Amino acid sequence: MVTTRERQRLETAATVLSAADTLFLTRGFAQTTIREIAEACGVSVGTVMAVGDKDALLVAVLDERIRQVHTQRSESQSSDDGLDHVESISRRLEPFVALFTSHPALAREYASILVGGDHRSVVFTELALLLIQEVSVILIASGCTTEERATTIAEAVYFAYIGRLFTWPTDADDDAGRLGQELRRLIAIISTDEEFPS
């Protein structure tokens, strides 16, 4: 049973994260201060810091967005009938591409924080495993690789996707569309390479 104190703590954390989310989107991560987050939700700086430092708040905010996209994607997953493996894999990645290209500066900050190693993303780690598994199943079902090689190729596809996602230039009008095309090209190259090591 959740105590009243625990419920209040969770509600306060949710309020802090909501304020941080709004400020990060409207002002930018670098320009937002902990004090502004505290003022926006009517709590002390210490209360905000109890939820997390600025980096931890961004990780929590984007983790929640990733979780929501994953849930929506799972609920609306349609059949891959008639699609080749490149298109099937691309469809699995499209919602995440749209999320990260809609907020490229925050996506880069998020990646930088995770690479720094001081903060972890459970959601991002769990999602990586799920996506690799999904890609493996698609590769095997399409007949373009064996079960023994599928996980290795799926991991290569996943890391190529992550690398492009976090390094994609953001000066184009159709970032999601162009990035989607680039990912299709990479998926095709990686998944059809007969010399790819197992």
Phi and psi in degrees as a GROMACS rama.xvg file:
@    title "Ramachandran Plot"
@    xaxis  label "Phi"
@    yaxis  label "Psi"
@TYPE xy
-83.7165  127.31  VAL-2
-76.4746  164.699  THR-3
-60.8704  -41.7774  THR-4
-62.9343  -42.71  ARG-5
-66.0952  -40.1887  GLU-6
-61.2374  -43.8015  ARG-7
-63.1543  -40.3182  GLN-8
-62.2535  -43.5303  ARG-9
-66.1402  -40.3348  LEU-10
-64.7214  -41.8822  GLU-11
-62.4238  -44.0006  THR-12
-60.9386  -42.292  ALA-13
-63.3644  -39.6569  ALA-14
-64.5962  -43.705  THR-15
-62.5167  -45.6785  VAL-16
-66.277  -36.7811  LEU-17
-64.234  -44.1983  SER-18
-64.3713  -42.4744  ALA-19
-62.1665  -43.6863  ALA-20
-57.2939  -50.0517  ASP-21
-60.7105  -47.1603  THR-22
-67.7833  -39.8469  LEU-23
-61.186  -38.4905  PHE-24
-73.5282  -39.679  LEU-25
-87.1571  -37.8087  THR-26
-102.295  -22.5864  ARG-27
97.9421  153.758  GLY-28
-64.9083  -49.2962  PHE-29
-63.7219  -34.6421  ALA-30
-81.4568  -16.8024  GLN-31
-84.9008  135.694  THR-32
-111.742  159.389  THR-33
-60.1493  -38.8044  ILE-34
-60.6383  -41.2679  ARG-35
-65.0765  -38.8476  GLU-36
-63.1307  -44.0934  ILE-37
-61.0053  -44.8173  ALA-38
-64.249  -39.231  GLU-39
-64.5997  -29.522  ALA-40
-112.346  8.43104  CYS-41
68.6576  36.2343  GLY-42
-128.434  174.347  VAL-43
-80.7265  162.02  SER-44
-58.7353  -39.9094  VAL-45
-60.8986  -36.8135  GLY-46
-66.2271  -41.8495  THR-47
-62.5764  -45.4475  VAL-48
-64.3452  -26.654  MET-49
-67.1435  -27.4215  ALA-50
-78.7552  -38.9349  VAL-51
160.433  159.163  GLY-52
-72.2952  178.716  ASP-53
-61.0938  -40.7355  LYS-54
-62.423  -45.2123  ASP-55
-62.7449  -36.4258  ALA-56
-65.2119  -41.49  LEU-57
-65.1694  -42.7063  LEU-58
-59.9586  -44.6132  VAL-59
-63.9379  -41.6599  ALA-60
-63.4673  -48.8321  VAL-61
-73.2288  -31.7785  LEU-62
-58.4129  -42.0311  ASP-63
-65.4304  -40.2635  GLU-64
-63.9551  -41.8349  ARG-65
-63.0681  -43.1415  ILE-66
-59.8422  -43.6502  ARG-67
-63.8597  -43.5835  GLN-68
-62.9094  -42.5396  VAL-69
-62.4879  -42.9633  HIS-70
-63.0936  -47.3725  THR-71
-62.998  -40.1004  GLN-72
-63.5151  -44.0142  ARG-73
-65.0747  -39.8647  SER-74
-70.6645  -30.2211  GLU-75
-105.989  10.9374  SER-76
-59.5189  119.906  GLN-77
-101.41  174.282  SER-78
-67.4247  147.124  SER-79
-96.7467  11.856  ASP-80
-53.1718  130.235  ASP-81
85.6689  -7.03674  GLY-82
-95.5975  144.293  LEU-83
-77.6515  171.72  ASP-84
-62.8977  -33.1575  HIS-85
-64.2262  -45.8552  VAL-86
-67.9424  -38.8338  GLU-87
-61.8041  -44.6895  SER-88
-66.493  -43.4318  ILE-89
-59.1079  -40.2739  SER-90
-62.3453  -33.7144  ARG-91
-66.9328  -30.998  ARG-92
-91.6678  -22.7054  LEU-93
-51.552  -45.3748  GLU-94
-62.303  -34.1796  PRO-95
-75.0256  -36.1901  PHE-96
-60.7329  -45.2975  VAL-97
-61.3549  -42.2314  ALA-98
-60.8206  -51.4169  LEU-99
-74.1179  -31.9279  PHE-100
-77.0651  -18.4395  THR-101
-78.5442  -18.3383  SER-102
-137.238  63.0308  HIS-103
-62.4298  -38.9711  PRO-104
-64.5527  -43.4022  ALA-105
-67.2226  -36.7115  LEU-106
-61.8068  -40.7768  ALA-107
-69.1578  -39.6458  ARG-108
-61.6485  -44.1671  GLU-109
-57.9578  -48.685  TYR-110
-61.1377  -42.7657  ALA-111
-61.8054  -41.8787  SER-112
-64.3067  -44.4444  ILE-113
-65.8454  -40.4669  LEU-114
-65.3928  -34.1298  VAL-115
-60.9166  -26.3192  GLY-116
85.2326  -4.07623  GLY-117
-80.3678  -20.1462  ASP-118
-131.651  139.114  HIS-119
-110.164  154.285  ARG-120
-118.486  105.465  SER-121
-63.4835  -42.3188  VAL-122
-60.3134  -47.638  VAL-123
-62.9158  -41.6927  PHE-124
-65.7763  -46.5435  THR-125
-63.0688  -40.6072  GLU-126
-65.4498  -37.7488  LEU-127
-57.0253  -47.0149  ALA-128
-63.0888  -42.0785  LEU-129
-63.8016  -45.1045  LEU-130
-65.2892  -41.3192  LEU-131
-61.4495  -41.7113  ILE-132
-64.0632  -44.4521  GLN-133
-61.3033  -44.068  GLU-134
-64.1706  -41.3588  VAL-135
-57.212  -46.5371  SER-136
-61.2489  -43.3489  VAL-137
-63.0913  -44.4383  ILE-138
-61.222  -42.6623  LEU-139
-68.2528  -46.6324  ILE-140
-61.839  -33.2341  ALA-141
-78.5129  -12.9716  SER-142
79.6009  12.039  GLY-143
-88.8701  -1.33727  CYS-144
-161.174  172.544  THR-145
-93.967  165.982  THR-146
-59.7416  -36.3796  GLU-147
-64.8668  -34.2708  GLU-148
-95.263  -15.4172  ARG-149
-59.5091  -45.4143  ALA-150
-64.9306  -40.9355  THR-151
-62.4615  -44.9077  THR-152
-67.5756  -40.4208  ILE-153
-61.9071  -39.7614  ALA-154
-63.5927  -41.4167  GLU-155
-62.4893  -42.4826  ALA-156
-60.9953  -46.6339  VAL-157
-60.1915  -47.0475  TYR-158
-71.516  -29.4695  PHE-159
-66.12  -41.9081  ALA-160
-60.2294  -48.9469  TYR-161
-63.0929  -43.5396  ILE-162
-59.2046  -45.6522  GLY-163
-71.0056  -37.2178  ARG-164
-58.5824  -44.7897  LEU-165
-88.7614  -6.3102  PHE-166
-119.307  6.11921  THR-167
-66.7318  129.913  TRP-168
-65.9143  143.481  PRO-169
-111.349  29.765  THR-170
-101.775  10.3342  ASP-171
-100.831  157.572  ALA-172
-71.3654  -38.0314  ASP-173
-116.257  64.9021  ASP-174
-58.0914  -47.8005  ASP-175
-62.8568  -42.848  ALA-176
-65.8624  -46.5085  GLY-177
-67.0043  -41.1119  ARG-178
-65.137  -39.3484  LEU-179
-58.8699  -42.562  GLY-180
-63.7095  -42.6221  GLN-181
-62.815  -40.6394  GLU-182
-67.0294  -38.0921  LEU-183
-60.7765  -41.6168  ARG-184
-62.2184  -45.759  ARG-185
-64.9185  -42.431  LEU-186
-60.1074  -44.5778  ILE-187
-62.3126  -44.0485  ALA-188
-64.5532  -48.8838  ILE-189
-66.8482  -41.8693  ILE-190
-83.6667  -10.6086  SER-191
-113.665  8.96264  THR-192
-80.0001  108.392  ASP-193
-65.3215  -24.8894  GLU-194
-89.8979  3.2419  GLU-195
-61.5398  127.157  PHE-196
-69.9803  145.057  PRO-197
